[in-house]
Amino acid sequence: MASAALLLPLCAASPAGAADPRPAPATGLQRAFAAAAAESHVPQSVLLGVSYLQSRWDAHAGAPSVTGGYGPMHLTDARTALTAASPRGRSARDMRGDSVRPTRRPARFPDVRVPSDAQLPARLKTLPKAARLTGLSPAALRTDPAANIAGGAALLAAAQRALGEPLSADPADWYGAVARFTGADDTATAAAYADDVYRVLRSGEARTTDAGQTVALAARPDLVPRTAPLHGAGLRTLAAADAECPATVSCEWIPAPHERFGADDYGNHDLADRPASPPVRYIVVHDTEGGWDGVLSSVQDPTYVSWNYSLRSTDGHIAQHVKAKDVAWHAGNWYVNSTSVGLEHEGFLARPDAWFTESMYRASARLVTYLAGKYGVPLDRQHILGHDNVPGPSSANIPGMHTDPGPFWDWRHYFELLGRPFEATPAGEGAMVTIRPDYAANRPAYTDCGGQGVACAAHGSGDVRLYSDHDEKSALVKDVGDGSAPTTGVNDVSSRASTGQQYAVADRWGDWTAIWYLGRKAWFRNPADRPAAVPATGRVVTPKEGRDSVPVYGRAYPEAGAYPAGVPVQALSPLPYTLPKGQKYVAGDEVPGEYYYAVTFDGAPHRLVTGAERYYEIQYGHRVAFVRASDVTVGPAT
């Protein structure tokens, strides 16, 4: 039946009922939604809403998501995707980042094996089920958007029938089927997903997809779903009592072990009393570089590292592992670890087409909004950091710092979901800029995807490339702390500025703008008709009068005199960078020098050492850094 529907003229299709308003522009993709809805007797708005939560209606040219989901409906075929991708396991360097007590450094975890069909959960094999329901080939469901949409409609209709519900024309009657669409096996996750779909149905959406198709969903602000059908679906109940999450997400408690092993070693996090001691100042966004089951296995290994939360791509489900009061080992910089909460998102940095789902972006944004409100963390790029923005704590650590979530994480969309979009200030050509390229249209070339020197697939990116002069033939900006020549490698952050980051303007030349970056001018193309940055206002620091340069640090530690007896003094070792005279760098918080001394399994002897020395966090390069307040002058950017 679905095969026949795809052969009908798409322009002749109509919505599946008077209660479902007809969306506007009749592009090919919009007509495909109408045809599939009519054929499977699913309200067109429900089909559009589910697809938006999965992919924002993008087809990604048939490439699979991070969990093997294909097409606008994100139909999952994990075995096919994993077989093609040859996935790798996670690796861990010293994610604790404190030389007083370095963590055990486990060897690389075994490579991820391609599971059998029986080993895969239902949420990772919705595409084969759609093929059985429609008679369409798996290849068509993976690569043809119209077929993919037909498969998604068939899955929704099958879920509605399985719940004993009629194929109603009223979108309010489809809550249970929507909740079951992703294959989630617990009530909380299924309900949270359905709630998100119905938020989209109430608000409406319209956008141009990655294939240039305009799709629209009319708003239904008065729509109230009938939730009763989900309660009889027989899904499991989550162990969520101990989890610290907002009520608007599905969340469970899967604790990371705080255990002794060996003679005097322990893992995989430290006890603390945050935000009283130490405070919480940052939230760090990571990607997992592995699939959900492997990630959960890793974080439950006491010899491995830890993070506070994991987020699943198929449906936005969240697992918490370390209480926010305690310190997880995730960032590779002890100062940042002790003052941050770490979030791991299911995904892969060096696979640009392995896209993140909208449901995960939204769940993450709700979690971050909740944490930021609870701990007073400002929603900006000085406080919501990528792992790739965390500085090396010392010179020796710089080359080994991680680079996730990478240039394909959509910071612009993420901050829109956080309710803090990156807006231009009415300053015209001001003294500061916020990096803000058009994610979809901004496609710098990257290499090292799938192997050294291998070109990455062309893909939207939130990063702009930085040059030593106003010429794309000039050399890329070099990071002297990295010790190697700059490249276009996807893991090389030496010559990249990321969406939302702010810099002081150093110069302009035609379509080019220069910023102060890593102690020099760094140029990027910024034409007026396709801007890569917008004007901003804020504070900047510059060396005090009479200083040729001032040192830059990777952590804000106290002066030697602040340490009590029994706590070893931490060296104020500057990084191999300076802030030269005449240069300006955007300032974040002014903070006291702090060191959280925690080297024992028992949390009782842990101490927060606070000094009189104060620091400013600055946006120094791609990563943040710190300068002593006594070395600089701070004032408005002019």
ROTORTOR-172809 format. One record per residue (C-alpha): residue number from 1; x, y, z. Coordinates in steps of 0.05 Angstrom, whole numbers, plus 5000, padded with zeros to 4 digits. Example, Ala and Ser with C-alpha at 12.3 -4.5 7.8 and 13.67 -1.06 7.14 Angstrom:
<atoms>
{1, {5246, 4910, 5156}};
{2, {5273, 4979, 5143}};
</atoms>
This chain:
<atoms>
{1, {5000, 5000, 5000}};
{2, {5056, 5049, 5018}};
{3, {5092, 5031, 4953}};
{4, {5030, 5049, 4914}};
{5, {5022, 5114, 4952}};
{6, {5092, 5136, 4932}};
{7, {5073, 5127, 4859}};
{8, {5012, 5173, 4865}};
{9, {5021, 5247, 4845}};
{10, {5043, 5279, 4910}};
{11, {5007, 5343, 4893}};
{12, {4940, 5306, 4897}};
{13, {4950, 5286, 4969}};
{14, {4910, 5320, 5024}};
{15, {4914, 5324, 5100}};
{16, {4885, 5266, 5139}};
{17, {4826, 5303, 5170}};
{18, {4793, 5369, 5181}};
{19, {4822, 5375, 5251}};
{20, {4892, 5375, 5221}};
{21, {4906, 5444, 5190}};
{22, {4936, 5444, 5120}};
{23, {5009, 5469, 5123}};
{24, {5034, 5521, 5074}};
{25, {5084, 5515, 5018}};
{26, {5073, 5453, 4976}};
{27, {5145, 5432, 4964}};
{28, {5161, 5360, 4945}};
{29, {5178, 5342, 5017}};
{30, {5115, 5375, 5044}};
{31, {5074, 5335, 4994}};
{32, {5109, 5272, 5015}};
{33, {5086, 5282, 5086}};
{34, {5015, 5294, 5061}};
{35, {5016, 5230, 5018}};
{36, {5044, 5186, 5073}};
{37, {4994, 5214, 5124}};
{38, {4935, 5201, 5078}};
{39, {4958, 5131, 5060}};
{40, {4970, 5108, 5132}};
{41, {4912, 5149, 5162}};
{42, {4959, 5188, 5208}};
{43, {4945, 5262, 5220}};
{44, {4995, 5300, 5178}};
{45, {5012, 5347, 5235}};
{46, {5031, 5287, 5279}};
{47, {5076, 5260, 5224}};
{48, {5109, 5328, 5215}};
{49, {5117, 5337, 5291}};
{50, {5151, 5270, 5301}};
{51, {5197, 5282, 5242}};
{52, {5216, 5351, 5268}};
{53, {5236, 5321, 5335}};
{54, {5278, 5269, 5300}};
{55, {5313, 5308, 5245}};
{56, {5283, 5378, 5238}};
{57, {5259, 5349, 5171}};
{58, {5330, 5342, 5144}};
{59, {5348, 5281, 5103}};
{60, {5425, 5286, 5112}};
{61, {5433, 5258, 5042}};
{62, {5420, 5187, 5068}};
{63, {5476, 5189, 5119}};
{64, {5461, 5156, 5187}};
{65, {5457, 5193, 5253}};
{66, {5501, 5175, 5312}};
{67, {5454, 5118, 5329}};
{68, {5443, 5093, 5258}};
{69, {5380, 5132, 5244}};
{70, {5364, 5150, 5171}};
{71, {5322, 5204, 5137}};
{72, {5272, 5255, 5160}};
{73, {5238, 5204, 5206}};
{74, {5304, 5179, 5235}};
{75, {5287, 5106, 5222}};
{76, {5341, 5066, 5257}};
{77, {5382, 5010, 5226}};
{78, {5440, 5006, 5275}};
{79, {5470, 4942, 5248}};
{80, {5478, 4971, 5178}};
{81, {5505, 5037, 5204}};
{82, {5554, 5004, 5253}};
{83, {5579, 4955, 5200}};
{84, {5593, 5013, 5152}};
{85, {5625, 5059, 5203}};
{86, {5673, 5010, 5237}};
{87, {5663, 5046, 5304}};
{88, {5719, 5052, 5354}};
{89, {5717, 5048, 5429}};
{90, {5729, 5105, 5478}};
{91, {5797, 5124, 5503}};
{92, {5817, 5161, 5566}};
{93, {5876, 5205, 5582}};
{94, {5884, 5238, 5650}};
{95, {5814, 5267, 5654}};
{96, {5824, 5285, 5727}};
{97, {5878, 5335, 5710}};
{98, {5911, 5342, 5778}};
{99, {5985, 5325, 5783}};
{100, {5980, 5314, 5858}};
{101, {5939, 5251, 5845}};
{102, {5940, 5229, 5773}};
{103, {5887, 5178, 5754}};
{104, {5902, 5110, 5728}};
{105, {5905, 5113, 5653}};
{106, {5870, 5052, 5625}};
{107, {5889, 5025, 5558}};
{108, {5840, 5038, 5502}};
{109, {5775, 5002, 5513}};
{110, {5762, 4945, 5463}};
{111, {5733, 4965, 5396}};
{112, {5658, 4966, 5393}};
{113, {5632, 4901, 5362}};
{114, {5574, 4900, 5314}};
{115, {5518, 4866, 5355}};
{116, {5471, 4813, 5329}};
{117, {5399, 4833, 5313}};
{118, {5376, 4799, 5377}};
{119, {5424, 4841, 5419}};
{120, {5398, 4907, 5392}};
{121, {5341, 4942, 5429}};
{122, {5278, 4959, 5391}};
{123, {5297, 5033, 5388}};
{124, {5356, 5016, 5344}};
{125, {5319, 4976, 5291}};
{126, {5257, 5014, 5272}};
{127, {5277, 5016, 5198}};
{128, {5273, 4940, 5188}};
{129, {5205, 4941, 5221}};
{130, {5182, 4997, 5174}};
{131, {5207, 4955, 5115}};
{132, {5164, 4896, 5138}};
{133, {5103, 4941, 5147}};
{134, {5108, 4976, 5080}};
{135, {5142, 4927, 5034}};
{136, {5192, 4980, 5016}};
{137, {5265, 4960, 5013}};
{138, {5312, 4979, 5070}};
{139, {5355, 5015, 5018}};
{140, {5297, 5058, 4996}};
{141, {5279, 5074, 5068}};
{142, {5351, 5096, 5081}};
{143, {5361, 5139, 5020}};
{144, {5293, 5163, 4993}};
{145, {5261, 5216, 5037}};
{146, {5191, 5201, 5012}};
{147, {5199, 5127, 5026}};
{148, {5228, 5143, 5094}};
{149, {5168, 5187, 5111}};
{150, {5121, 5131, 5089}};
{151, {5158, 5083, 5134}};
{152, {5151, 5130, 5193}};
{153, {5076, 5138, 5180}};
{154, {5068, 5062, 5178}};
{155, {5104, 5056, 5245}};
{156, {5059, 5107, 5277}};
{157, {4997, 5073, 5251}};
{158, {5022, 5005, 5275}};
{159, {5036, 5034, 5344}};
{160, {4966, 5064, 5347}};
{161, {4935, 4997, 5329}};
{162, {4978, 4960, 5380}};
{163, {4950, 5005, 5434}};
{164, {4880, 4987, 5412}};
{165, {4866, 5058, 5389}};
{166, {4830, 5080, 5325}};
{167, {4866, 5115, 5268}};
{168, {4834, 5180, 5288}};
{169, {4838, 5245, 5248}};
{170, {4848, 5283, 5313}};
{171, {4922, 5294, 5332}};
{172, {4902, 5294, 5405}};
{173, {4887, 5219, 5400}};
{174, {4958, 5200, 5379}};
{175, {4998, 5213, 5442}};
{176, {5008, 5139, 5458}};
{177, {5032, 5122, 5388}};
{178, {5079, 5182, 5387}};
{179, {5107, 5161, 5454}};
{180, {5122, 5091, 5427}};
{181, {5152, 5115, 5361}};
{182, {5225, 5115, 5382}};
{183, {5222, 5046, 5414}};
{184, {5237, 5072, 5484}};
{185, {5223, 5017, 5535}};
{186, {5205, 5059, 5595}};
{187, {5145, 5103, 5609}};
{188, {5183, 5166, 5628}};
{189, {5225, 5168, 5565}};
{190, {5166, 5153, 5520}};
{191, {5124, 5207, 5554}};
{192, {5179, 5259, 5552}};
{193, {5189, 5247, 5478}};
{194, {5114, 5253, 5464}};
{195, {5109, 5316, 5506}};
{196, {5163, 5347, 5464}};
{197, {5127, 5329, 5399}};
{198, {5063, 5361, 5425}};
{199, {5102, 5424, 5444}};
{200, {5123, 5428, 5371}};
{201, {5051, 5417, 5349}};
{202, {5027, 5473, 5394}};
{203, {5081, 5523, 5373}};
{204, {5085, 5505, 5299}};
{205, {5150, 5506, 5260}};
{206, {5175, 5526, 5191}};
{207, {5245, 5519, 5162}};
{208, {5285, 5505, 5099}};
{209, {5317, 5436, 5103}};
{210, {5387, 5415, 5085}};
{211, {5362, 5397, 5015}};
{212, {5332, 5466, 5005}};
{213, {5260, 5444, 5016}};
{214, {5213, 5491, 5054}};
{215, {5169, 5454, 5104}};
{216, {5118, 5483, 5151}};
{217, {5075, 5459, 5208}};
{218, {5017, 5504, 5229}};
{219, {5012, 5520, 5303}};
{220, {4957, 5489, 5346}};
{221, {4965, 5527, 5412}};
{222, {4901, 5497, 5441}};
{223, {4920, 5424, 5427}};
{224, {4915, 5380, 5489}};
{225, {4935, 5307, 5478}};
{226, {4898, 5248, 5508}};
{227, {4953, 5214, 5548}};
{228, {4915, 5155, 5577}};
{229, {4934, 5104, 5522}};
{230, {5007, 5106, 5543}};
{231, {4993, 5083, 5614}};
{232, {4971, 5014, 5591}};
{233, {5030, 5002, 5545}};
{234, {5068, 4958, 5595}};
{235, {5132, 4997, 5595}};
{236, {5182, 4993, 5652}};
{237, {5190, 5047, 5706}};
{238, {5256, 5084, 5712}};
{239, {5299, 5085, 5774}};
{240, {5296, 5161, 5775}};
{241, {5287, 5176, 5850}};
{242, {5360, 5196, 5860}};
{243, {5369, 5233, 5794}};
{244, {5377, 5308, 5793}};
{245, {5339, 5329, 5731}};
{246, {5282, 5375, 5712}};
{247, {5213, 5345, 5707}};
{248, {5211, 5360, 5632}};
{249, {5261, 5305, 5614}};
{250, {5265, 5230, 5625}};
{251, {5322, 5216, 5672}};
{252, {5349, 5156, 5711}};
{253, {5403, 5145, 5763}};
{254, {5459, 5098, 5739}};
{255, {5515, 5113, 5790}};
{256, {5588, 5116, 5774}};
{257, {5627, 5076, 5826}};
{258, {5665, 5111, 5881}};
{259, {5708, 5051, 5900}};
{260, {5777, 5033, 5925}};
{261, {5820, 4985, 5886}};
{262, {5892, 4962, 5889}};
{263, {5935, 4986, 5947}};
{264, {5914, 5059, 5954}};
{265, {5880, 5077, 5889}};
{266, {5807, 5094, 5878}};
{267, {5759, 5117, 5825}};
{268, {5724, 5145, 5789}};
{269, {5705, 5212, 5820}};
{270, {5716, 5253, 5884}};
{271, {5669, 5270, 5940}};
{272, {5655, 5344, 5951}};
{273, {5602, 5392, 5978}};
{274, {5587, 5435, 5917}};
{275, {5565, 5489, 5908}};
{276, {5588, 5507, 5979}};
{277, {5657, 5478, 5969}};
{278, {5679, 5487, 5914}};
{279, {5629, 5529, 5873}};
{280, {5598, 5508, 5807}};
{281, {5617, 5557, 5752}};
{282, {5617, 5518, 5687}};
{283, {5578, 5465, 5648}};
{284, {5620, 5426, 5598}};
{285, {5591, 5394, 5535}};
{286, {5624, 5330, 5510}};
{287, {5609, 5277, 5459}};
{288, {5616, 5204, 5478}};
{289, {5655, 5176, 5419}};
{290, {5615, 5113, 5429}};
{291, {5546, 5082, 5432}};
{292, {5499, 5084, 5492}};
{293, {5511, 5015, 5520}};
{294, {5586, 5021, 5516}};
{295, {5585, 5090, 5548}};
{296, {5544, 5064, 5607}};
{297, {5591, 5006, 5615}};
{298, {5651, 5053, 5615}};
{299, {5625, 5101, 5668}};
{300, {5608, 5043, 5714}};
{301, {5681, 5019, 5713}};
{302, {5717, 5046, 5775}};
{303, {5784, 5045, 5738}};
{304, {5757, 5090, 5683}};
{305, {5738, 5164, 5685}};
{306, {5670, 5195, 5700}};
{307, {5622, 5250, 5682}};
{308, {5557, 5274, 5712}};
{309, {5506, 5260, 5657}};
{310, {5499, 5220, 5592}};
{311, {5447, 5238, 5539}};
{312, {5419, 5188, 5488}};
{313, {5410, 5209, 5416}};
{314, {5349, 5168, 5395}};
{315, {5301, 5200, 5445}};
{316, {5338, 5249, 5490}};
{317, {5338, 5202, 5550}};
{318, {5386, 5222, 5605}};
{319, {5426, 5181, 5655}};
{320, {5459, 5214, 5715}};
{321, {5522, 5182, 5743}};
{322, {5555, 5231, 5791}};
{323, {5517, 5277, 5838}};
{324, {5526, 5351, 5822}};
{325, {5555, 5361, 5892}};
{326, {5613, 5314, 5875}};
{327, {5670, 5323, 5825}};
{328, {5671, 5280, 5763}};
{329, {5735, 5268, 5723}};
{330, {5717, 5290, 5653}};
{331, {5752, 5354, 5630}};
{332, {5826, 5340, 5638}};
{333, {5836, 5403, 5679}};
{334, {5827, 5397, 5754}};
{335, {5807, 5470, 5763}};
{336, {5752, 5462, 5712}};
{337, {5731, 5393, 5738}};
{338, {5724, 5418, 5809}};
{339, {5679, 5476, 5787}};
{340, {5639, 5444, 5731}};
{341, {5585, 5393, 5712}};
{342, {5601, 5348, 5653}};
{343, {5550, 5325, 5601}};
{344, {5566, 5270, 5551}};
{345, {5524, 5268, 5488}};
{346, {5520, 5205, 5446}};
{347, {5559, 5223, 5384}};
{348, {5624, 5223, 5344}};
{349, {5668, 5284, 5331}};
{350, {5701, 5260, 5267}};
{351, {5638, 5234, 5232}};
{352, {5604, 5298, 5208}};
{353, {5545, 5262, 5177}};
{354, {5532, 5224, 5242}};
{355, {5483, 5278, 5263}};
{356, {5454, 5293, 5331}};
{357, {5378, 5288, 5337}};
{358, {5334, 5347, 5355}};
{359, {5306, 5307, 5414}};
{360, {5376, 5303, 5445}};
{361, {5391, 5377, 5433}};
{362, {5325, 5395, 5467}};
{363, {5335, 5348, 5526}};
{364, {5405, 5375, 5536}};
{365, {5381, 5447, 5533}};
{366, {5329, 5433, 5586}};
{367, {5380, 5399, 5631}};
{368, {5430, 5456, 5622}};
{369, {5376, 5508, 5636}};
{370, {5357, 5471, 5699}};
{371, {5430, 5464, 5723}};
{372, {5447, 5536, 5705}};
{373, {5387, 5562, 5745}};
{374, {5402, 5517, 5804}};
{375, {5476, 5536, 5809}};
{376, {5476, 5606, 5781}};
{377, {5515, 5590, 5718}};
{378, {5506, 5644, 5664}};
{379, {5481, 5618, 5597}};
{380, {5538, 5643, 5553}};
{381, {5600, 5614, 5520}};
{382, {5645, 5636, 5577}};
{383, {5608, 5587, 5623}};
{384, {5576, 5535, 5576}};
{385, {5640, 5506, 5548}};
{386, {5655, 5452, 5498}};
{387, {5708, 5402, 5520}};
{388, {5749, 5433, 5464}};
{389, {5746, 5501, 5500}};
{390, {5777, 5474, 5565}};
{391, {5850, 5497, 5571}};
{392, {5908, 5452, 5586}};
{393, {5925, 5460, 5660}};
{394, {5999, 5463, 5644}};
{395, {6044, 5468, 5583}};
{396, {6055, 5393, 5582}};
{397, {5980, 5379, 5578}};
{398, {5964, 5425, 5519}};
{399, {5976, 5375, 5462}};
{400, {5934, 5321, 5495}};
{401, {5872, 5362, 5510}};
{402, {5808, 5336, 5479}};
{403, {5772, 5369, 5421}};
{404, {5699, 5347, 5427}};
{405, {5643, 5360, 5413}};
{406, {5678, 5390, 5352}};
{407, {5659, 5436, 5294}};
{408, {5594, 5399, 5277}};
{409, {5559, 5412, 5343}};
{410, {5508, 5467, 5328}};
{411, {5521, 5518, 5383}};
{412, {5476, 5570, 5350}};
{413, {5415, 5524, 5351}};
{414, {5433, 5499, 5420}};
{415, {5433, 5569, 5450}};
{416, {5368, 5585, 5415}};
{417, {5339, 5525, 5453}};
{418, {5370, 5552, 5516}};
{419, {5332, 5617, 5505}};
{420, {5397, 5656, 5496}};
{421, {5406, 5666, 5421}};
{422, {5469, 5701, 5399}};
{423, {5443, 5769, 5380}};
{424, {5479, 5827, 5347}};
{425, {5485, 5889, 5389}};
{426, {5465, 5957, 5358}};
{427, {5538, 5977, 5358}};
{428, {5551, 5975, 5283}};
{429, {5624, 5958, 5271}};
{430, {5641, 5952, 5344}};
{431, {5704, 5935, 5381}};
{432, {5680, 5864, 5396}};
{433, {5647, 5809, 5356}};
{434, {5608, 5746, 5370}};
{435, {5625, 5689, 5323}};
{436, {5559, 5670, 5289}};
{437, {5563, 5639, 5219}};
{438, {5503, 5609, 5185}};
{439, {5512, 5536, 5208}};
{440, {5482, 5503, 5146}};
{441, {5517, 5548, 5095}};
{442, {5584, 5551, 5132}};
{443, {5623, 5491, 5106}};
{444, {5698, 5497, 5117}};
{445, {5737, 5438, 5091}};
{446, {5762, 5389, 5145}};
{447, {5807, 5328, 5141}};
{448, {5823, 5267, 5185}};
{449, {5753, 5237, 5184}};
{450, {5761, 5162, 5180}};
{451, {5837, 5166, 5178}};
{452, {5896, 5213, 5176}};
{453, {5889, 5261, 5117}};
{454, {5821, 5233, 5095}};
{455, {5774, 5289, 5074}};
{456, {5712, 5298, 5116}};
{457, {5644, 5300, 5082}};
{458, {5621, 5371, 5068}};
{459, {5577, 5391, 5126}};
{460, {5550, 5452, 5163}};
{461, {5596, 5477, 5218}};
{462, {5594, 5528, 5274}};
{463, {5669, 5543, 5269}};
{464, {5705, 5595, 5225}};
{465, {5776, 5586, 5201}};
{466, {5830, 5636, 5221}};
{467, {5888, 5659, 5178}};
{468, {5951, 5698, 5190}};
{469, {5931, 5751, 5138}};
{470, {5868, 5773, 5101}};
{471, {5879, 5720, 5047}};
{472, {5856, 5648, 5047}};
{473, {5923, 5630, 5016}};
{474, {5960, 5656, 5077}};
{475, {5982, 5609, 5132}};
{476, {5934, 5584, 5185}};
{477, {5943, 5614, 5255}};
{478, {5993, 5573, 5295}};
{479, {5983, 5551, 5367}};
{480, {6053, 5555, 5397}};
{481, {6031, 5513, 5456}};
{482, {6012, 5454, 5412}};
{483, {6081, 5446, 5383}};
{484, {6059, 5426, 5313}};
{485, {6041, 5461, 5248}};
{486, {5968, 5480, 5241}};
{487, {5924, 5437, 5196}};
{488, {5853, 5432, 5173}};
{489, {5845, 5368, 5214}};
{490, {5779, 5361, 5249}};
{491, {5814, 5354, 5316}};
{492, {5861, 5413, 5306}};
{493, {5830, 5473, 5342}};
{494, {5891, 5519, 5335}};
{495, {5861, 5562, 5280}};
{496, {5786, 5559, 5293}};
{497, {5737, 5605, 5328}};
{498, {5671, 5575, 5349}};
{499, {5599, 5601, 5348}};
{500, {5582, 5643, 5409}};
{501, {5655, 5658, 5427}};
{502, {5671, 5732, 5432}};
{503, {5735, 5768, 5413}};
{504, {5763, 5838, 5411}};
{505, {5769, 5866, 5341}};
{506, {5841, 5879, 5321}};
{507, {5833, 5904, 5249}};
{508, {5789, 5903, 5186}};
{509, {5805, 5897, 5112}};
{510, {5748, 5894, 5061}};
{511, {5709, 5830, 5075}};
{512, {5758, 5809, 5128}};
{513, {5758, 5819, 5203}};
{514, {5818, 5808, 5249}};
{515, {5812, 5789, 5323}};
{516, {5863, 5784, 5378}};
{517, {5875, 5709, 5385}};
{518, {5933, 5670, 5416}};
{519, {5975, 5732, 5423}};
{520, {5968, 5756, 5351}};
{521, {5920, 5780, 5297}};
{522, {5878, 5725, 5268}};
{523, {5837, 5739, 5205}};
{524, {5771, 5709, 5181}};
{525, {5725, 5724, 5122}};
{526, {5666, 5765, 5146}};
{527, {5629, 5794, 5086}};
{528, {5569, 5839, 5100}};
{529, {5522, 5795, 5059}};
{530, {5544, 5730, 5092}};
{531, {5571, 5751, 5160}};
{532, {5610, 5701, 5202}};
{533, {5606, 5746, 5263}};
{534, {5561, 5801, 5291}};
{535, {5578, 5863, 5333}};
{536, {5581, 5854, 5408}};
{537, {5594, 5894, 5470}};
{538, {5628, 5875, 5535}};
{539, {5691, 5879, 5577}};
{540, {5762, 5868, 5554}};
{541, {5829, 5862, 5590}};
{542, {5896, 5890, 5567}};
{543, {5964, 5891, 5602}};
{544, {5973, 5946, 5654}};
{545, {6012, 6008, 5635}};
{546, {6086, 5995, 5632}};
{547, {6080, 5919, 5619}};
{548, {6103, 5892, 5552}};
{549, {6064, 5828, 5564}};
{550, {6032, 5787, 5619}};
{551, {6030, 5712, 5630}};
{552, {5970, 5669, 5613}};
{553, {5948, 5609, 5656}};
{554, {5906, 5547, 5646}};
{555, {5878, 5548, 5717}};
{556, {5864, 5600, 5770}};
{557, {5904, 5574, 5829}};
{558, {5920, 5611, 5895}};
{559, {5986, 5643, 5912}};
{560, {6036, 5601, 5952}};
{561, {6020, 5635, 6018}};
{562, {5947, 5614, 6017}};
{563, {5962, 5539, 6026}};
{564, {5954, 5512, 6097}};
{565, {5999, 5460, 6127}};
{566, {5988, 5391, 6097}};
{567, {5965, 5416, 6030}};
{568, {6021, 5418, 5978}};
{569, {6031, 5485, 5943}};
{570, {6009, 5483, 5870}};
{571, {6057, 5518, 5823}};
{572, {6031, 5580, 5787}};
{573, {6060, 5554, 5723}};
{574, {6042, 5598, 5663}};
{575, {6025, 5569, 5596}};
{576, {6072, 5582, 5536}};
{577, {6029, 5642, 5517}};
{578, {6028, 5716, 5534}};
{579, {5980, 5773, 5529}};
{580, {6023, 5826, 5494}};
{581, {6019, 5901, 5503}};
{582, {5966, 5934, 5460}};
{583, {5924, 5870, 5452}};
{584, {5855, 5861, 5482}};
{585, {5817, 5798, 5502}};
{586, {5745, 5790, 5522}};
{587, {5737, 5781, 5597}};
{588, {5690, 5734, 5632}};
{589, {5684, 5727, 5707}};
{590, {5733, 5754, 5758}};
{591, {5746, 5696, 5804}};
{592, {5790, 5682, 5866}};
{593, {5848, 5634, 5861}};
{594, {5822, 5567, 5885}};
{595, {5849, 5496, 5891}};
{596, {5806, 5437, 5915}};
{597, {5853, 5389, 5951}};
{598, {5822, 5319, 5944}};
{599, {5871, 5261, 5941}};
{600, {5839, 5211, 5988}};
{601, {5781, 5163, 5981}};
{602, {5749, 5191, 6044}};
{603, {5722, 5261, 6032}};
{604, {5734, 5285, 6104}};
{605, {5805, 5313, 6093}};
{606, {5786, 5349, 6029}};
{607, {5800, 5424, 6031}};
{608, {5783, 5483, 5987}};
{609, {5842, 5531, 5987}};
{610, {5824, 5602, 5970}};
{611, {5876, 5656, 5959}};
{612, {5877, 5732, 5956}};
{613, {5901, 5730, 5884}};
{614, {5845, 5742, 5834}};
{615, {5839, 5724, 5761}};
{616, {5799, 5741, 5699}};
{617, {5776, 5685, 5653}};
{618, {5789, 5707, 5581}};
{619, {5774, 5681, 5511}};
{620, {5847, 5673, 5490}};
{621, {5843, 5625, 5430}};
{622, {5794, 5570, 5416}};
{623, {5802, 5553, 5490}};
{624, {5790, 5598, 5549}};
{625, {5848, 5618, 5595}};
{626, {5862, 5660, 5657}};
{627, {5903, 5722, 5672}};
{628, {5918, 5752, 5741}};
{629, {5875, 5812, 5756}};
{630, {5937, 5847, 5783}};
{631, {5970, 5842, 5714}};
{632, {5915, 5873, 5672}};
{633, {5868, 5932, 5664}};
{634, {5795, 5915, 5651}};
{635, {5745, 5961, 5617}};
{636, {5691, 5965, 5564}};
{637, {5712, 5946, 5493}};
{638, {5725, 6009, 5453}};
</atoms>
